């Protein structure tokens, strides 16, 4: 239980009355609010000729603003200096701190506090996530810890100090995550060099499959849609899927054992061996092995550093890099003798497992780092800082 007295937001802030009347032909800098107290973001400018809003609320540095529609998700923020003069619709009530009661930086800490987001969720009206709203009167009724102003400054210093350190460590942790996967292509090259006895064109090992499915066609036996966003760079892991049905635009059909090669932005190195029947975007080539070299081996070779570098070289001058099918089939990859393929695959699988194990450890570390910020907020508002 916090030793700090509690006060309603209505005792801490008061509505701002600064608005502008929308004029045709005038463009207005526009802002939105991220959920979970993550601050403001820049939206496309509003053209007075293209909006039905008659007035817009004006943001000023240190204002306290929230979204009626997404307040239940923690869409609340204190306005930073960079957003002074931006505009929001009437769906975003703008409030100003009472200087004798609360300092804006303390409200900024409250805005990031998960417990505060829970209180906002309890103040919603309406049914269904996208119909829920947090009316202004209910927002102002939320009670938060409110120590004296000098203690507010101490809480802000404590939280800022820990947050900066956590952000720095989180940056390094995220870099380590990226580095773990980025090493995979070079490791593949090193292993292939031990086994390969010749180089062979992709077109000699696999054929291009253009099993096109148009909107309204029967997609069966496809059971899932796997787009580029569902394939992890460098590892070849499928990290998601979408249900089949109601597709917009053309799709390619694939079957188990096919290789999906992301030819849009090939530098992303997204190559996956299908384990099911499905559909993929037309930004992926579908390759079907036609000889004795397994799909898994071909996919590893396509993800290797040397193949990736060649794909980048062939597409680097394009504004939107795409590796055309002819260029893909003409790529050469190292291939071992048939008797050595199994051993090569075993070493490749083992190396990838170690890379993924390291990646998983880095991700777990970042989860703990992210929790540090929440812990600091809880600690501070409990009066323990």
C-alpha positions as CSV (number, residue, x, y, z in Angstrom):
1,X,0.0,0.0,0.0
2,X,1.5,3.4,-1.0
3,X,2.1,5.9,1.7
4,X,1.3,8.6,-0.8
5,X,-2.1,10.3,-0.6
6,X,-4.3,9.6,-3.6
7,X,-6.1,12.2,-5.6
8,X,-8.4,12.1,-8.6
9,X,-7.0,13.3,-11.9
10,X,-9.8,15.9,-11.8
11,X,-7.9,17.5,-8.9
12,X,-4.6,17.5,-10.8
13,X,-5.5,18.7,-14.3
14,X,-8.0,21.0,-16.0
15,X,-9.3,20.9,-19.6
16,X,-7.5,23.0,-22.2
17,X,-9.7,25.3,-24.2
18,X,-7.2,25.9,-27.0
19,X,-8.8,24.9,-30.3
20,X,-8.6,26.0,-34.0
21,X,-11.5,26.2,-36.4
22,X,-10.7,24.1,-39.4
23,X,-10.3,26.0,-42.7
24,X,-10.4,24.6,-46.2
25,X,-7.0,24.4,-47.8
26,X,-5.1,24.6,-44.5
27,X,-2.9,21.7,-43.5
28,X,-2.6,20.8,-39.8
29,X,0.2,18.9,-38.2
30,X,-1.4,15.9,-36.7
31,X,-0.5,13.5,-33.8
32,X,-1.7,10.2,-32.5
33,X,-1.0,8.3,-29.2
34,X,0.6,4.9,-28.8
35,X,-0.9,2.5,-26.4
36,X,0.7,1.4,-23.1
37,X,1.9,4.9,-22.3
38,X,4.5,4.8,-25.1
39,X,4.0,8.5,-26.1
40,X,2.9,10.4,-29.2
41,X,3.6,9.7,-32.9
42,X,3.4,11.9,-36.0
43,X,0.4,11.2,-38.3
44,X,-0.1,12.5,-41.8
45,X,-1.1,16.1,-41.9
46,X,-4.8,16.8,-41.9
47,X,-6.0,18.8,-44.9
48,X,-8.9,21.1,-43.9
49,X,-10.5,20.3,-47.2
50,X,-10.6,16.6,-46.6
51,X,-11.8,16.3,-43.0
52,X,-15.3,16.6,-41.5
53,X,-13.9,18.0,-38.2
54,X,-15.0,21.5,-37.6
55,X,-12.4,22.2,-34.8
56,X,-9.2,20.6,-33.7
57,X,-7.6,20.6,-30.2
58,X,-4.2,22.2,-30.1
59,X,-1.4,20.4,-28.2
60,X,1.1,22.4,-26.1
61,X,4.3,21.1,-24.4
62,X,3.5,19.5,-21.0
63,X,-0.2,19.0,-21.8
64,X,-1.8,15.7,-20.7
65,X,-3.7,14.0,-23.5
66,X,-5.5,10.7,-24.0
67,X,-7.7,8.9,-26.5
68,X,-11.3,8.4,-25.6
69,X,-11.4,5.4,-27.9
70,X,-8.2,3.7,-26.8
71,X,-7.8,5.0,-23.3
72,X,-8.5,1.5,-22.1
73,X,-5.3,0.4,-23.8
74,X,-3.3,3.1,-22.0
75,X,-3.3,5.6,-24.9
76,X,-2.3,8.5,-22.7
77,X,0.7,10.8,-22.8
78,X,2.3,14.0,-21.7
79,X,3.1,16.2,-24.7
80,X,6.9,16.6,-25.4
81,X,8.3,19.9,-26.7
82,X,8.7,18.4,-30.2
83,X,4.8,18.1,-30.5
84,X,4.1,21.6,-29.4
85,X,1.6,23.1,-31.9
86,X,0.4,19.7,-33.2
87,X,-3.4,19.0,-33.5
88,X,-5.7,16.2,-32.5
89,X,-9.4,15.7,-32.9
90,X,-12.1,16.2,-30.2
91,X,-11.7,12.4,-29.5
92,X,-8.4,13.3,-27.7
93,X,-9.2,15.5,-24.7
94,X,-6.3,17.8,-23.8
95,X,-5.7,18.7,-20.2
96,X,-3.3,21.0,-18.4
97,X,-1.6,20.3,-15.1
98,X,-2.5,22.5,-12.1
99,X,1.0,23.8,-11.3
100,X,0.4,24.0,-7.6
101,X,-0.8,20.4,-7.5
102,X,1.3,18.3,-9.9
103,X,4.3,18.6,-12.2
104,X,3.9,17.4,-15.9
105,X,6.9,15.1,-15.6
106,X,5.2,13.2,-12.7
107,X,2.1,12.9,-14.9
108,X,4.4,11.5,-17.6
109,X,5.4,8.8,-15.2
110,X,1.8,8.0,-14.3
111,X,1.0,7.8,-18.1
112,X,3.6,4.9,-18.4
113,X,2.4,3.0,-15.3
114,X,0.6,-0.3,-16.2
115,X,-1.5,-0.1,-13.0
116,X,-2.9,3.2,-14.3
117,X,-3.8,1.6,-17.6
118,X,-5.8,-1.0,-15.7
119,X,-7.7,1.7,-13.9
120,X,-8.5,3.3,-17.2
121,X,-9.7,0.0,-18.6
122,X,-12.1,-0.2,-15.6
123,X,-13.6,3.2,-16.6
124,X,-14.7,2.2,-20.1
125,X,-18.2,2.3,-21.5
126,X,-19.6,0.4,-24.5
127,X,-19.2,-3.3,-25.5
128,X,-16.5,-4.8,-27.6
129,X,-12.9,-3.7,-27.8
130,X,-13.4,-1.3,-30.7
131,X,-16.5,0.3,-29.2
132,X,-15.1,0.9,-25.7
133,X,-14.5,4.5,-24.7
134,X,-13.2,6.3,-21.7
135,X,-15.4,9.4,-21.2
136,X,-13.7,12.5,-19.8
137,X,-15.6,12.4,-16.6
138,X,-14.6,8.9,-15.9
139,X,-11.0,9.6,-16.9
140,X,-10.9,12.5,-14.4
141,X,-12.4,10.3,-11.6
142,X,-9.3,7.9,-11.7
143,X,-7.3,8.2,-8.5
144,X,-3.5,8.1,-8.6
145,X,-0.8,8.5,-5.9
146,X,-0.1,12.2,-5.4
147,X,2.8,13.0,-3.1
148,X,3.9,16.6,-2.4
149,X,5.6,18.3,-5.4
150,X,9.1,17.8,-4.0
151,X,8.5,14.1,-3.7
152,X,7.1,14.1,-7.2
153,X,10.4,15.5,-8.4
154,X,12.2,12.8,-6.5
155,X,10.0,10.1,-8.1
156,X,10.7,11.5,-11.5
157,X,14.4,11.5,-11.0
158,X,14.4,7.9,-9.7
159,X,12.3,6.6,-12.6
160,X,14.2,8.6,-15.3
161,X,17.5,7.3,-13.9
162,X,16.4,3.7,-14.0
163,X,14.6,4.1,-17.3
164,X,17.7,5.5,-19.0
165,X,19.8,2.6,-17.8
166,X,17.2,0.1,-18.8
167,X,16.9,1.6,-22.2
168,X,20.6,1.4,-22.8
169,X,20.8,-2.2,-21.7
170,X,17.7,-3.0,-23.8
171,X,19.4,-1.4,-26.8
172,X,22.4,-3.6,-26.3
173,X,20.2,-6.7,-25.8
174,X,18.3,-6.0,-29.0
175,X,21.6,-5.6,-30.9
176,X,22.7,-9.0,-29.5
177,X,19.5,-10.6,-30.7
178,X,20.1,-9.3,-34.2
179,X,23.7,-10.4,-34.1
180,X,22.8,-13.9,-33.1
181,X,20.7,-14.5,-36.2
182,X,22.9,-12.4,-38.5
183,X,25.8,-14.9,-37.9
184,X,23.8,-17.8,-39.3
185,X,24.5,-17.2,-43.0
186,X,28.3,-17.1,-42.4
187,X,28.1,-20.3,-40.3
188,X,26.3,-22.0,-43.2
189,X,29.0,-21.0,-45.6
190,X,31.7,-22.3,-43.3
191,X,30.0,-25.7,-43.0
192,X,29.2,-26.0,-46.7
193,X,32.9,-25.3,-47.6
194,X,33.8,-28.5,-45.7
195,X,31.6,-30.7,-47.7
196,X,31.0,-29.2,-51.2
197,X,32.7,-30.7,-54.2
198,X,31.0,-28.7,-56.9
199,X,28.7,-25.8,-57.6
200,X,25.3,-26.3,-59.2
201,X,22.7,-23.9,-60.6
202,X,19.5,-23.7,-58.5
203,X,17.6,-24.4,-61.7
204,X,19.3,-27.8,-61.9
205,X,18.1,-28.7,-58.4
206,X,14.6,-27.3,-58.3
207,X,11.8,-26.0,-60.6
208,X,9.8,-22.9,-60.2
209,X,6.1,-23.6,-59.4
210,X,3.6,-21.0,-60.4
211,X,0.4,-22.5,-59.0
212,X,-1.6,-19.3,-59.0
213,X,-4.8,-18.9,-56.9
214,X,-7.0,-15.9,-57.8
215,X,-9.6,-14.4,-55.5
216,X,-12.7,-16.7,-55.6
217,X,-10.7,-19.8,-56.6
218,X,-10.8,-22.9,-54.4
219,X,-7.5,-22.7,-52.4
220,X,-7.6,-26.3,-51.2
221,X,-5.7,-28.2,-50.0
222,X,-4.1,-25.0,-48.6
223,X,-4.6,-24.8,-44.8
224,X,-2.7,-21.5,-44.1
225,X,-1.3,-18.4,-45.6
226,X,2.4,-17.8,-45.1
227,X,3.6,-14.3,-46.2
228,X,7.0,-12.7,-45.9
229,X,6.0,-11.4,-42.5
230,X,5.6,-14.9,-41.3
231,X,9.2,-16.0,-42.1
232,X,12.2,-15.0,-39.9
233,X,15.2,-13.6,-41.6
234,X,18.4,-15.8,-41.7
235,X,17.0,-18.7,-39.6
236,X,14.3,-20.1,-42.0
237,X,11.8,-20.4,-39.2
238,X,8.1,-19.8,-39.8
239,X,7.1,-17.4,-37.0
240,X,3.4,-17.0,-37.9
241,X,0.6,-17.7,-40.4
242,X,-2.9,-16.5,-41.3
243,X,-6.0,-18.4,-42.0
244,X,-7.0,-19.1,-45.5
245,X,-10.2,-17.5,-46.8
246,X,-11.2,-14.3,-48.4
247,X,-7.8,-13.6,-49.9
248,X,-7.4,-10.3,-51.7
249,X,-5.1,-10.5,-54.8
250,X,-3.3,-13.4,-56.3
251,X,-1.5,-16.0,-54.3
252,X,0.8,-18.9,-55.0
253,X,-0.1,-22.4,-53.8
254,X,2.6,-24.5,-52.2
255,X,2.8,-28.0,-50.8
256,X,5.0,-29.7,-48.1
257,X,8.6,-29.8,-49.1
258,X,8.5,-26.8,-51.3
259,X,11.0,-24.0,-50.7
260,X,9.6,-20.4,-50.4
261,X,12.1,-17.8,-51.3
262,X,11.3,-14.2,-50.6
263,X,12.4,-12.4,-53.7
264,X,11.1,-9.0,-52.6
265,X,13.9,-7.3,-50.7
266,X,16.1,-10.4,-50.9
267,X,18.5,-8.8,-48.4
268,X,16.0,-9.9,-45.7
269,X,17.0,-13.4,-46.4
270,X,13.7,-15.1,-45.9
271,X,13.8,-18.7,-47.1
272,X,11.4,-21.4,-45.6
273,X,10.8,-25.1,-46.3
274,X,7.1,-25.7,-46.2
275,X,5.7,-28.2,-43.7
276,X,2.1,-27.9,-44.9
277,X,-0.1,-27.1,-47.8
278,X,-0.7,-23.4,-48.1
279,X,-0.8,-20.1,-49.9
280,X,2.0,-17.5,-50.1
281,X,2.3,-14.0,-51.5
282,X,3.4,-13.4,-55.0
283,X,6.5,-11.8,-53.5
284,X,7.8,-15.3,-52.9
285,X,9.1,-17.8,-55.4
286,X,8.0,-21.4,-54.9
287,X,10.7,-23.9,-55.7
288,X,10.1,-27.6,-55.8
289,X,13.2,-29.9,-55.7
290,X,13.5,-32.2,-58.7
291,X,16.5,-34.4,-57.8
292,X,18.2,-36.1,-54.9
293,X,19.3,-32.9,-53.1
294,X,16.8,-32.3,-50.2
295,X,14.8,-29.1,-49.9
296,X,16.3,-28.5,-46.5
297,X,19.9,-28.4,-47.9
298,X,18.9,-26.2,-50.8
299,X,17.2,-23.8,-48.4
300,X,20.3,-23.6,-46.2
301,X,22.5,-22.9,-49.3
302,X,20.0,-20.1,-50.3
303,X,20.4,-18.5,-46.9
304,X,24.2,-18.7,-46.9
305,X,26.3,-15.6,-46.8
306,X,27.7,-16.1,-50.3
307,X,24.3,-16.6,-51.9
308,X,22.8,-13.7,-49.9
309,X,25.7,-11.4,-51.0
310,X,25.1,-12.4,-54.6
311,X,21.4,-11.7,-54.4
312,X,22.1,-8.3,-53.0
313,X,24.7,-7.6,-55.7
314,X,22.2,-8.5,-58.4
315,X,19.4,-6.2,-56.9
316,X,21.2,-3.4,-55.1
317,X,20.7,-0.8,-57.9
318,X,16.9,-1.3,-57.9
319,X,14.7,1.1,-56.0
320,X,12.5,-1.8,-54.9
321,X,14.9,-4.8,-54.9
322,X,13.4,-7.9,-56.5
323,X,15.3,-11.0,-57.6
324,X,13.7,-12.2,-60.8
325,X,13.1,-15.9,-61.2
326,X,15.6,-16.2,-64.0
327,X,18.4,-14.8,-61.8
328,X,17.3,-17.0,-58.9
329,X,17.4,-20.2,-61.0
330,X,20.8,-19.1,-62.3
331,X,22.4,-18.8,-58.9
332,X,25.0,-21.4,-58.1
333,X,25.3,-23.1,-54.7
334,X,27.9,-25.5,-53.4
335,X,26.7,-29.2,-53.4
336,X,28.5,-32.1,-51.7
337,X,28.7,-35.6,-52.9
338,X,25.4,-37.5,-52.4
339,X,27.0,-39.6,-49.6
340,X,28.0,-36.4,-47.7
341,X,24.6,-34.6,-47.9
342,X,23.2,-36.2,-44.7
343,X,26.3,-35.3,-42.7
344,X,26.3,-31.8,-44.0
345,X,22.6,-31.4,-43.1
346,X,23.3,-32.8,-39.6
347,X,26.0,-30.2,-39.0
348,X,23.9,-27.4,-40.4
349,X,20.9,-28.3,-38.2
350,X,23.2,-28.5,-35.1
351,X,24.7,-25.1,-35.8
352,X,21.4,-23.5,-36.4
353,X,20.0,-25.0,-33.1
354,X,22.9,-23.4,-31.2
355,X,22.3,-20.0,-32.9
356,X,18.6,-20.2,-32.0
357,X,19.4,-21.2,-28.5
358,X,21.6,-18.1,-28.1
359,X,18.9,-16.0,-29.7
360,X,16.3,-17.3,-27.3
361,X,18.6,-16.5,-24.3
362,X,19.0,-12.9,-25.6
363,X,15.2,-12.6,-26.0
364,X,14.6,-13.8,-22.4
365,X,17.1,-11.3,-21.2
366,X,15.3,-8.5,-22.9
367,X,12.0,-9.5,-21.4
368,X,13.6,-9.2,-18.0
369,X,15.0,-5.8,-18.9
370,X,11.6,-4.6,-20.1
371,X,10.2,-5.7,-16.8
372,X,12.7,-3.4,-15.0
373,X,10.9,-0.3,-16.1
374,X,7.6,-1.6,-14.8
375,X,9.2,-2.6,-11.6
376,X,10.7,0.9,-11.2
377,X,7.3,2.5,-11.6
378,X,5.7,0.2,-9.1
379,X,8.5,0.8,-6.7
380,X,8.2,4.5,-7.0
381,X,4.5,4.8,-6.7
382,X,4.6,2.5,-3.7
383,X,6.7,5.2,-2.0
384,X,9.7,2.9,-1.8
385,X,12.0,4.9,-4.1
